[in-house]
Amino acid sequence: MLHISSDRKRYGFRPSHQELALVGITVLWGASFLISQTGVHHSGPLLFVGTRFLIAGIITSLLFLKTMRGVTLRELGAGATIGLSICLGCGLQTYGLQSISSSQSAFLTALYVPVVPLMQWFVLRKPPHVMSWAGIGLAFTGLILLAGPGAYHVGSGSGVIATLLGTVAMAAEIILISRFAPLVDSRRITVVQLLCAGLFSLAFMPFAGETVPSLPPIWIACAAGLGIASVVIQLTMNWAQKVVSPTRATVIYAGEPVWGGIVGRLAGDSLPSLALLGGAFIIAGVIASEWRPKFRRVPDHVNGASQHSDMTV
């Protein structure tokens, strides 16, 4: 007898409010590729990322000013650590967007899908369920199909290497949020991590040789827009991942290139020919990660009756 996990018995595959919220921020994530690529046409990646997250940090500070009075050392330390991972992940990804396309970046970034369960295993000592592995495999296959054949010829330049390193940092961010989310106030840690992500990015500018150029209005609009989106994304992640496991969250995040492709299509880009099939694989991956098949154990007296029947024939 097939069995759905206990928190889904009553509603089948119906997602929780937290999971739906993560789907929502994945849509915002998908749109960020095109916006980031537009921004780095006018400045260095660290200035863009730093400004984006500093804006987000200031907004959340004003929203939770009273709550910040109770900030703890644990929240400061955890927030700074997560902020550093955000800085490295987004900074390296944005750097890569200067020399590779947004679709290539989406494909390479999606490698965090198989990386997160491995990091969860080694860091949190929580081996993923076999169906979670199946879901990740299906979702990652979908990502490959969405990227199309051209994604395999991304070359070996600095943009590719930077994006791959950024992918590892993003996987670390997911693990760190799941590690600390149940132990801290989600509002305070969101403020700290956003401010730290912005400050770290700006502090690294001299080492990367970046300067502040003349910034057009489109750059300011992109940085401010992503700053506001970052507030929504980080608050949602810290809230939702209190109850959503890193592996399940990762499968949901795997839909990011789907939405990135849709936004790119609206902007004039063409979706890969296998995009629809890739999307179907990702949906199958989400369902598979929720599925917990079990077979009802046959009672001993039934086995005994069956054996007796066989003996008397």
N, C-alpha and C positions, 0 to 999 in steps of 0.2 A: 504493500500500500504506500503510495507516494504521500509525502507529508510536507507541508509548508512550515517554516520556522514559527515558533510559538507566538511571536508578536505579529504574525500575519495570518493566523488560523482563521480569525473571524472575517477578515477582509480580503483574503487571497493575496494578490500581488499589489494591493493598494499601498502606495508609498505613504510614509509618515509626513507630517508637516515639515520636519527638519530636512527630509530628503527632497521634498518639493522646493524648499528654499535653496538648497544646494544646486538644484537644476536651474533655478532662476539666476543665481550668480554665475553659473557656467555660461549662460547666454551673454552676460556682460563680459566675461572673460574672452569669449569668442570674438566679440566686437573689438576688444582692446588691441588685437594684432594690427588691424588696419590703422587704428588711431595712433598707436605707438610708431608705426612705420612713417606716418605723416609727420609726427613730431620730430623724429630724429633726422628728417631732411633739413631741419633748420638749426639743430644744436647737437652736442654730444649726448650720448646715452645717459651718462651719470647725472648731468644737469636736468635732463627731462625726467628721469626716474626720481631724482631727489626732490624736484619741485612738486611732482605729482604726489608723492607720499607726505611731503611736508604740509601741503595744502590739506590732505586728508587728516593728518595728525592734528592740525590746528582746528579743523572743523569738529573732530571728535572731542578735543580738549574743551571746547566751548560747550558742546552738548552735555558732557559729563563732568563739568567743573566741580560740582559738589561731591560727586562720587570719587574724584581723584584725591580728595583729602585723606581717604583711607587706604591709599596705595601701600602695598607691602614690599619688602625686599625681594620676596619670591616673585611677585608680579613684575618688579623692575628687571630682575635677572632674566626671567622667562621672556618678557617682552623684548628685551634687548637681543636675546638669542634668536628669537623668531624674526625680529626686525633685520638682523644681519642676514639671515637666510633669504628674506624677501629682497633685500638690497642686492645680494649676489644673484639670485634667480632672475629677477626682473632686469637688473643691470646687464647681465651677460646676454639675456635673451634680446634686449633692446639693442645691444651692441651688434649681435648677429644679424638683426634686421637691416643693418646698413649694407650688408653684402649678400644676403640671401633673401628669397621671396617670402612673403607671409605664409604661403602654403607649405614651403619647406620648413619654415620655423615651426609651424603647427605640428608637422609630422615629427620633427626631432624632439620638440617639447613633450609630445605625447609618450615618449619613452619612459616618462615617470610612472606610467601605468604599471609596467612590470617591476619597476624599481621599488615602489612603495611597499608591496608585500614583503620583499626581501629585507628592506630596512626595518619594517615592523617586526619581522621575525628575529633579526639580530639585535635590535635596540629594545623593543618592548617584550621580547620573548613570547610573542603570540603568533604561532604558525597559522596561516590562513586556512579556512575550511576548503576542502577539495572543490566545492562548487564555486567558491570565490575565485579559485585559480581558473576554473572553466570560464567564468564570467570575464575575467581579465583577458584570457586568451581570445575569446570571441570579440571583446571590445577592441583589443589591440589589432586583431585581424581587420576589423572594420576601419580602424584608423589608417592602416596600410592601403586598403581599397580606396578610402576617401582621398588619400594623398595622390593616388594615381601612379602610373609607371614612372613619370619624371622625377618622383621623389627619391628614387634610388640613385640618381645621378647628381647629388648635391655637392659633390666635390669634397675636398679635404682642406678647405681654407680656414682662416681664422674665425670666420662667422659660424661655420659648422662646429668647430671645437668649442667656441664660446657658448653656443646654444646648448650643446651637450652638457657642458659643465653647469650651465644654468638649470638644466633639467634635474640634475642631482640635487642642487640647492632647493628647488621647488619640492622635490620629494621629501627632503629633510623638513621643510616647512610644514607639510601635512602631518608628518610624524610628530613634530614638536607641538603642534597645536593640539593633537589628540592626547599627547602626554600631559600637557599642562592645563587644558581646558577644564577638566573636572575639579581642579585644585585652586582656581583663581576666579576673580570676578571678570567676566568676559568684556565688560565695558572698559575697565581700567587697563587690562592687558592689551586691548585693541588700541587705545590711545598710545601706550608706550611703544608697541611694535611699529605703529605707523610713523611716529615721530623718529624713532631710531632708524627705521628704513630710510627716511628722508635725510636725516643728518649723516648717516654712514655714507650714503651715496654722494652727498655734497663734499664730505670730508675726503673721499677718495679721488675727487676731480684733479687735484694737483699731481697726484701720482700717475694718473692716466694722461696727463698733458692736456686736459680740457680747459677751455676758457669760456667766458660768457660772451656770446656774440650778440648782435642786434636781433631781437626776437620779434617776429611778426605776430599779428593778432591770431592767426590760425594756430601758432605754437601755443600761445597762452590759452586758447580755447581747448586745445587737446589736453594740455597738462591739467587745467582746472576740471575738465570733464572726467578725466581718468582719476583725478583726486577724489571727486565726489563718488565715483563708482567704487574706488578702493575702500571708502568708508563703509558702503553697503556690503561689499564683498567680505572684508575682514570681520565685521560685526557678525555677519551671517555664519561664516566659517567657525568662529569661536563659540557661537551659540549652538549651532547644529551639531558640531563634532563632539559635543558633550555626550551625545547618545548615538551618533552614527560612527561606525568603525572606520578606521583609515582605509581598509580595503574597499568597503562599500562606497565610501566617499570618492575613492579614486576611480571606481567604475563610473560613477555619476560625472566626475570631472572629465572623463574620457569623451564626453559629448562636446567638449570645447571646440575641436576642429569642425564639427558639424555646423555649429552656429557661426564659426569664423568663415566657413565656406558660404553660408547663406548671406552674411554681411558683405563678403567679397563679391558675391554674385550681384547683389543690389548695387554695388559700387562699380560694376562693369566687368568684374572678373568672371571667368567661366569655370563652373564646377567640373571636377574630373568625371569621366564617363561612368565610372563605377561608384559615384557618390551615393546613389540611392541604395545600392547593395551594401555599401559600407555602413550607412545609417542603420540598415536593418540588422547588421551584425552587432552594432553597438547596443541597439534596443534588446537584442537577444542576450547580450552580455549582462545588461542590467537585470533582466528577468532571471537569468541563470544564477547570478550572484545572490538572489533572494530565495532560490529554490533549495530546499533541504530534503531530497528524496530519501525515504526510509521504507523498508519492507517490514510488514507486520510479522512478528515471530510466530511460527506455528506452534501451538501448545503441544506439550509432550504427549498428552492423552490422545491427541489427533494423530501424531506420528505413530503411537502404539497401535491405534485402531487400524491405521493404514498397513502397518507391518503385519498385523494379525490377518488382515484381509488377504494380503499377498501370500501368506503361508497356507491359507485354507483353499486357495484356488487350485 
